[in-house]
Each structure stands twice: as C-alpha cells, then as structure tokens.
Amino acid sequence: MSTITFVKENKQVIAANGANLREKALQNNVDIYKLRGKLVNCGGYGQCGTCIVEIVEGTENLSPKTPFEQKRLKKKPDNYRLACQTLVNGPVSVKTKP
C-alpha cells in the first residue's frame, strides 16, 4: 500500500501499489484540472496533457515517464508528471495545478 499526499488540499489517500494517480485523485474528490482541463480533458488516455501535477516528494516511487509525457513535458521541470500516465508504487507528495 502507498500513501499519496495532496499538499494543497491537505489530504492523504491510501492506494494500492500500481494505482493510477489521476484515478485516485478523482476517486477522492481531489481536483487536478484547471478550467481548460475541466472542459477538454481526454478522460485519462494521455492525449490532452491537462492533468499536470508537481511531484514534491517520492519521485522514485513512480512509474517511469511515458514517451507521451516526455514529449508533452519537455519544457517543464523534471518533477512534473501527467497524473493519468503515472502509477504510484510508494509514498508520494503531489501538488495539483502547478
């Protein structure tokens, strides 16, 4: 089991290892989308790039970046991820809507 801490929301969520970060956020009423993302998100298929989060701690406990993430986030800091493409395998702290 892993703990996901959503920093801005001051919320901790327990997740099974391998859980999808976007799914766990949505299941626990953590809003990861800015206005544009709320209107045009792709539903978690990794196509739109609107579910960007900042990993504050625990980067080593996440799945490797997918090729789509590498392309979409190449001008962003290394600790930015797409929540829909990120699998959690240990404790992690996340900032939504960076």
Backbone hydrogen bonds, N-H to C=O, Kabsch-Sander energy under -0.5 kcal/mol:
donor,donor_aa,acceptor,acceptor_aa,energy
2,S,15,A,-3.6
4,I,2,S,-0.5
4,I,13,V,-3.2
5,T,3,T,-0.6
5,T,92,V,-2.9
6,F,4,I,-0.6
6,F,11,K,-3.3
7,V,5,T,-0.9
7,V,94,V,-2.5
10,N,6,F,-0.9
10,N,7,V,-0.9
11,K,6,F,-1.9
13,V,4,I,-2.7
15,A,2,S,-3.1
18,G,88,V,-3.4
19,A,16,A,-1.8
19,A,88,V,-0.8
21,L,86,T,-2.8
22,R,83,A,-1.6
24,K,20,N,-2.3
25,A,21,L,-2.1
26,L,22,R,-2.6
27,Q,23,E,-2.6
28,N,24,K,-1.1
28,N,25,A,-0.6
29,N,26,L,-1.5
30,V,25,A,-2.8
31,D,29,N,-0.6
32,I,30,V,-0.7
38,K,34,K,-2.0
39,L,35,L,-1.4
40,V,36,R,-2.3
41,N,37,G,-1.4
53,V,81,R,-2.7
54,E,95,K,-2.8
55,I,53,V,-0.5
55,I,79,N,-3.3
56,V,54,E,-0.7
56,V,93,S,-2.4
57,E,93,S,-1.2
61,N,58,G,-2.4
62,L,59,T,-1.6
63,S,87,L,-1.9
70,Q,66,T,-2.5
71,K,67,P,-2.1
72,R,68,F,-3.0
73,L,69,E,-3.0
74,K,71,K,-0.8
76,K,73,L,-2.0
80,Y,77,P,-1.8
81,R,53,V,-2.5
83,A,51,C,-2.5
83,A,81,R,-0.6
85,Q,82,L,-1.5
86,T,83,A,-1.0
87,L,85,Q,-0.5
88,V,19,A,-2.8
89,N,61,N,-3.3
92,V,3,T,-2.3
93,S,57,E,-2.6
94,V,5,T,-3.4
95,K,54,E,-3.2
96,T,94,V,-0.5
97,K,32,I,-0.5
97,K,52,I,-0.7
